[in-house]
Amino acid sequence: MIRKVVIVGGGTAGWMTATYLNRAFGDSVSVTVVESPRISTIGVGEATFSTIRHFFSYIGVEEREWMPHCSASYKLGIRFENWRAPGTHFYHPFERLPVCGDFDLADWWLHLDGKVEEFDRRCLVIPGVCDAQRSPRRLDGSLLTGTMGEAPQFPYAYHFDAALLATYLTGLGTARGVHHVRDDVVEVGQDERGWISHLVTKEHGEVRGDLFVDCTGFRGMLINGVLGEEFLSFEDVLPNNRAVALRVPHDMAARGIDPYTTATAVDAGWIWTIPLFGRVGTGYVYSDQFCSPETAEATLRAFAAPGRPELQANHIRMRIGRNRRSWVRNCVAIGLSSGFVEPLESTGIFFIQHGVEQLVRSFPDENWDERVIGAYNDKVAAVMDGVKEFLVLHYRAAARDDTPYWKATKTRALPPGMDRRLELWRSMLPDATTIYPHFHGFEPYSWRIMLIGLGAQPDRPLPALAHADASAALAAMDAVPRRVERLIEELPGCHAYLDQLNG
Ligand SMILES: Cc1cc2nc3c(=O)[nH]c(=O)nc-3n(C[C@H](O)[C@H](O)[C@H](O)COP(=O)(O)OP(=O)(O)OC[C@H]3O[C@@H](n4cnc5c(N)ncnc54)[C@H](O)[C@@H]3O)c2cc1C
C-alpha cells in the first residue's frame, strides 16, 4: 500500500494537491508538504476556469469561507481588446451558444448577419452582464439564471490572489492533518533502481515517502533535476516566454469591479487585467525576441499604473511547454513543474486541478501499474497540447498584423494537424469532431467564439441554412437584449455582492 505522499513545494500547486489528496484519502494516506521558507512562489496566477468550483466543493469549502481570505472576485469570461484591430473588443464568456434546430446561433449569425462587431451581443447574454458589472449571484446567494443555451453552463470562475489561496489552504490542510515542513530540500536520495527514497532537508533531516509530488514550480527539481525527464518546449509555436506583473490598488467603491478578465493585445504581446476584491492584478506577457524587459515594464506602467512609480514590478521568465511524462517512477509533477502555457486562457490552475483529480483516480499501489501510469501521462499531455493548440489559434486567427510581433504570428509553425483544421474552419466553424480531439477543457463553443471574435470566421455561411426556416434563430437573437435587461435589473453590482460577502 502507498501510505505516505511527500509534496515538495508550497505554492498553489503544492497546497491544492495536499488538500485534495487529504480529502480523497483521509487518514489512510499521510500527506507532507515540504516548502522552502527562502524560495518564493511565482506570485501570479489570479484568474481561473469555471471547473475550479469542483475543487472547492470537493475539499468542502463554501465561497463565503474562502473567498474573503483570498481577495476573490467573480469571472464571467475574458474580454479580448484590440485583437482584431486596435479599438475592437469581444467576450469569450462561460456561456454555450444556444441551438436552434440543427445549428447553433454562431452558424445562424453567419447566415443572417455576419457583422463581427455584433456577434457576441447578438448571440450571448453574458457580454451584456459583464458590461453592466453585474454579479452572477443575487444578494440572497442564488445564481444567475436565464442565459440562452439549451445546456446552460455554470456561468463563472474566480479571480483570486494565488498567494493568499496557498496561505488559506495551508491553514485548512494542516488543520485536517497535512504535515508541514518549512525547510529547503537540499538533496534527494534514490534507491538502486533510481526511484526516489527520501529527501534531505537543511534543518529537519530526512523525509521519507512512497510517492513524491514535485510542486517546485518552473525548477522541476525532482522530475527534471533528479529524474532527468525531458522537457518539451512549446516556444516554436507559442513564443511568449516572459512576463512583468504589477499589483495596482483600485478604488472599487468608486469604479466598481469588472466581473471578467481583460486581455489587451499590445505591440509585442498582451496585457492581463484581473480585478480582485481590493486591487487589480496586471501584467504584460511578451516574447523576448520582440521586446526587452525594460520596454515591457514601461509599456505596462503607462497602460495600467501611470504616475505610480512606487509600485514594484515582478519580472518573470516563463518555461513554456511540458514534460514528456509528468509521472516518472514514483514521482508525479503537478503545477508549473509539470508544464505551462502562457496565461492567456487562465489554464495554469486548471492544469493543477486536472493533474490531482487524475492522480486520485490513478493512485498507485505497490505494483505501480505501468499501464495506469502511461494513461495518466497521456491525459496530462493531451490537456496541455490541446490548450497549446487553442492558444495558437488566438494568435493565428487574430486579424491584427500591424507590428513585427503580430506579423510573425501569421507565419509561425503550427502544432501537427492544426493546418488542416484551420483550413476546414475557413469553410465551416469548428465542432466537436473537428477541434483538438482529446479532452483539454475547452468545448467547441469556445473555439467558435474565438475564431469569430478574432476576425477569422468562415468565408460564407453553411449552404444548408439557405434551406432552413430562420424564424426561431431570429427570435432567439431578438430575445438576447431583453434577457440582458432583465438580468441587469435582477442582479446586484459585482462590488455590492462582494462587499456583502466580505462583511
Ligand atoms: C506570468 C504568469 C501568469 C499566470 N497567470 C495565471 C492565471 O491567470 N491563471 C492560472 O490559472 N494560472 C496562472 N499562472 C500559473 C500559476 O501561477 C501557477 O500554475 C500556480 O501558481 C502554481 O505554481 P506552482 O505552485 O507550480 O509553483 P510556485 O508558485 O513557483 O511554487 C514553487 C514552490 O516550490 C518551493 N520550492 C522550490 N524549490 C524548493 C526546494 N529546494 N525545497 C523546498 N521547496 C522548494 C517554493 O518555495 C515554492 O513554495 C500564471 C503563471 C505565470 C508565470
The ligand as a Tripos MOL2 file, in Angstrom:
@<TRIPOS>MOLECULE
LIG
   53    58     1     0     0
SMALL
NO_CHARGES

@<TRIPOS>ATOM
      1 C1          3.0310   35.2490  -15.6720 C.3       1 LIG1
      2 C2          2.1310   34.1750  -15.1850 C.ar      1 LIG1
      3 C3          0.7740   34.4060  -15.0770 C.ar      1 LIG1
      4 C4         -0.0720   33.3800  -14.6500 C.ar      1 LIG1
      5 N1         -1.4060   33.5970  -14.6020 N.ar      1 LIG1
      6 C5         -2.2340   32.5800  -14.3070 C.ar      1 LIG1
      7 C6         -3.6260   32.7550  -14.3000 C.ar      1 LIG1
      8 O1         -4.1440   33.8430  -14.5060 O.2       1 LIG1
      9 N2         -4.3950   31.6800  -14.0350 N.ar      1 LIG1
     10 C7         -3.8740   30.4610  -13.7660 C.ar      1 LIG1
     11 O2         -4.6310   29.5080  -13.5690 O.2       1 LIG1
     12 N3         -2.5470   30.2760  -13.7130 N.ar      1 LIG1
     13 C8         -1.7260   31.2920  -13.9790 C.ar      1 LIG1
     14 N4         -0.3880   31.1100  -13.9190 N.ar      1 LIG1
     15 C9          0.1150   29.8310  -13.4480 C.3       1 LIG1
     16 C10         0.0680   29.7970  -11.9260 C.3       1 LIG1
     17 O3          0.7730   30.8890  -11.3990 O.3       1 LIG1
     18 C11         0.6700   28.5170  -11.4130 C.3       1 LIG1
     19 O4          0.0940   27.4460  -12.0870 O.3       1 LIG1
     20 C12         0.4270   28.3500   -9.9430 C.3       1 LIG1
     21 O5          0.7430   29.4900   -9.2150 O.3       1 LIG1
     22 C13         1.1780   27.1730   -9.4040 C.3       1 LIG1
     23 O6          2.5330   27.4400   -9.2370 O.3       1 LIG1
     24 P1          3.3860   26.3010   -8.5520 P.3       1 LIG1
     25 O7          2.8320   26.0400   -7.2140 O.co2     1 LIG1
     26 O8          3.5080   25.1780   -9.5100 O.co2     1 LIG1
     27 O9          4.8500   26.9370   -8.4500 O.3       1 LIG1
     28 P2          5.4400   28.0940   -7.4820 P.3       1 LIG1
     29 O10         4.4290   29.0990   -7.1140 O.co2     1 LIG1
     30 O11         6.6730   28.5710   -8.1670 O.co2     1 LIG1
     31 O12         5.8450   27.3210   -6.1460 O.3       1 LIG1
     32 C14         7.0320   26.5520   -6.0700 C.3       1 LIG1
     33 C15         7.2080   26.1080   -4.6370 C.3       1 LIG1
     34 O13         8.3120   25.2050   -4.5810 O.3       1 LIG1
     35 C16         9.1020   25.5280   -3.4550 C.3       1 LIG1
     36 N5         10.4590   25.0320   -3.6760 N.ar      1 LIG1
     37 C17        11.2290   25.1960   -4.7780 C.ar      1 LIG1
     38 N6         12.4270   24.5940   -4.5700 N.ar      1 LIG1
     39 C18        12.3910   24.0390   -3.3290 C.ar      1 LIG1
     40 C19        13.3110   23.2910   -2.5330 C.ar      1 LIG1
     41 N7         14.5420   23.0110   -2.9540 N.pl3     1 LIG1
     42 N8         12.9080   22.8980   -1.2960 N.ar      1 LIG1
     43 C20        11.6700   23.1700   -0.8230 C.ar      1 LIG1
     44 N9         10.7650   23.8700   -1.5470 N.ar      1 LIG1
     45 C21        11.1270   24.2990   -2.7710 C.ar      1 LIG1
     46 C22         9.0000   27.0470   -3.3480 C.3       1 LIG1
     47 O14         9.3580   27.5130   -2.0550 O.3       1 LIG1
     48 C23         7.5150   27.2350   -3.6510 C.3       1 LIG1
     49 O15         6.7710   27.0360   -2.4660 O.3       1 LIG1
     50 C24         0.4720   32.1250  -14.3020 C.ar      1 LIG1
     51 C25         1.8470   31.9100  -14.3750 C.ar      1 LIG1
     52 C26         2.6720   32.9150  -14.8260 C.ar      1 LIG1
     53 C27         4.1350   32.6470  -14.9130 C.3       1 LIG1
@<TRIPOS>BOND
     1     1     2 1
     2     2     3 ar
     3     2    52 ar
     4     3     4 ar
     5     4     5 ar
     6     4    50 ar
     7     5     6 ar
     8     6     7 ar
     9     6    13 1
    10     7     8 2
    11     7     9 ar
    12     9    10 ar
    13    10    11 2
    14    10    12 ar
    15    12    13 ar
    16    13    14 ar
    17    14    15 1
    18    14    50 ar
    19    15    16 1
    20    16    17 1
    21    16    18 1
    22    18    19 1
    23    18    20 1
    24    20    21 1
    25    20    22 1
    26    22    23 1
    27    23    24 1
    28    24    25 2
    29    24    26 1
    30    24    27 1
    31    27    28 1
    32    28    29 2
    33    28    30 1
    34    28    31 1
    35    31    32 1
    36    32    33 1
    37    33    34 1
    38    33    48 1
    39    34    35 1
    40    35    36 1
    41    35    46 1
    42    36    37 ar
    43    36    45 ar
    44    37    38 ar
    45    38    39 ar
    46    39    40 ar
    47    39    45 ar
    48    40    41 1
    49    40    42 ar
    50    42    43 ar
    51    43    44 ar
    52    44    45 ar
    53    46    47 1
    54    46    48 1
    55    48    49 1
    56    50    51 ar
    57    51    52 ar
    58    52    53 1
@<TRIPOS>SUBSTRUCTURE
     1 LIG1         1 GROUP 0 **** ****
